[in-house]
Amino acid sequence: MRPIHFVAALGVATLATLPARAADPHDCSLTYLASVEAGQIIDKSGFGFDGYDKLCQRLRAEGMGVHIIEQHGTIGDQAYSWVSVTMYSRKLEVDSDQRQSSTTLGPAKGADVDAMFMDNLNSTLDDISKNPDEMVKSAHEEDERVTKVVREGAKP
């Protein structure tokens, strides 16, 4: 399991680092915002996608994290997982207007919906890791826009 920074988007906001192995100066902890329930599942399962190091290093260099919005569960005989991920500036916690979303459906019988959520999330994050440039640019633009509004006291 990789080191993780977690900020709860619902309830009391917390930031935690969960070292999964001995500290290595090259290790990177992916910072993210998520619901408390999603954060608990991520903490338990850990991220597991090929582009983790690349995305984590890029986000750390840019002063950003990822904002994870999700729903998962069962409806009737169907299991589902819906994930939407955007980047945010850790400076002001302003989300990018670019996002990557994914939905997975399957039979409910015998389904592990938490594992379905993690598979969906890891796949989405791996896709983002292949070309994060537009999301990074968008998050910086939003951060600059909000900073300007605050500085000038203008309306957005």
N, C-alpha and C positions, 0 to 999 in steps of 0.2 A: 504494500500500500504506500502511496506517495504522501508526503507532507501536505497538509491542507490548512488553509485559512478559511474560516466560516464566519459569515456575518448573517445573523438571522434577520430576515426582512419583515417578519411578523413577530409580535411580542417584543421582548426586551432585546435590543441589538447587542450581540456579543461578538468578540473576535477571538478565535482560538487557533493555536497551531498544534497540530497533532503529528509529532515526529514519528515516522514509521520505521526509521532505522537510524543508526548513528549519524550525527550531524556531519555533513559534507558540504564544504563551501560552494560546491557546484550544484547542490540540490536546490530545487525551486519549489515553493509552495504556491499553489494556485489559490488565489483569493476569489471568493464568490459570495454573492447574495442569494439567498434561497429561503423558502419557508422553513420553519423549525423541523417539520416532518421530513422534508427533502434533505435538509442538512444532516439529520440523524441517519438516514439511509446512506448518504454519501460518506459520512464519517465511518460507518460500519463497513461499507463495501470498498471505498477508495476509488479514485479514478483509474481507468485502465484503457487508455487509447494510445495509439502509436505516436501521435503528434504532441503528447503531453509536454515533454521538455521544450520543444520548439515554441509552443503556445505560451507556456508558463514563463519562459525567459523573455519573450516579446512583451507580454503583459506587464511583467515586473519592470522592464526597461521603460515602458510607456506610462507607468504609474496607474495601471488599470486592473480591473478584475472582471469577472463575468457575472451577469445577473441571470439567474435560472428561474423561470416560471414554469410550473408543471402541474399536471393532473394525471393521476393513474388510479386504476381500480378495475372493478368489474361492473358491467350492466347486463343483466340477464345472463346469457350464455357467452358473452364477449368480454375479454380482458382488453384493456386499452392503456396506452401511455402517450401523453402529449407533452412535448417539451419545446420551449421557446427560449433561446439564449441570445443575449445581447451583451456588449461590453459596456463598462461604466468607468468613469474617471474616479479614482479613489480620492482625489482632491476634494471634489464637491458631490460625489456620488450621483453624477448626472449620466443617464443612460444614452447610448448611441441610438440613433433612429434606424439603424440597420439591425436586422435580427435574422437568426437561422432557426427554423422550426421543423419539427418532425413528429409524425404520429405513427404509432405501431398498434395494430389490432391482432388479436388471436383468440383462440378458444379459452374460455374461463376455466374449464375443467382442468385441474392440475396446474394452473398457471401461477407462477410466482411473480406477482405484479411489481414487487420491489425490484426484482432482477430485470424485469421488462423495462422499468423506468431507467435503471442504470445502463442497460444495453443501449437504449434510445439516447440517453444523455451522452454516453461515451461516443457514440456514432456521430452525434451532432457536433460535439466538441472537436472530434477528429476532423470532420469536414471543415470547421472554422480554422483549425490549425494549418490547413493547406494553403489558405489565402486570407489572412486576417486584415489585410491592408484597408479595405473599405470600412470595416467596422471600427478599426483604430482611428482612421481619419474622421469618421462621423462622431465618435466619442470626443475627440479633441475639439471638433467644431462646436459641439453642444456645450462642452466645458467653457470654451471661449465666449460663446454667446451668453451663457448665464453669468460668467464673470463680468462681462461688459454691462449687462443689465444691472447687476448688483452695484458695480462701481459707479455707473452713471445715474442710477436710480430711475432708469427708464422702464417703460412697460415692455414685456417680451413681444 
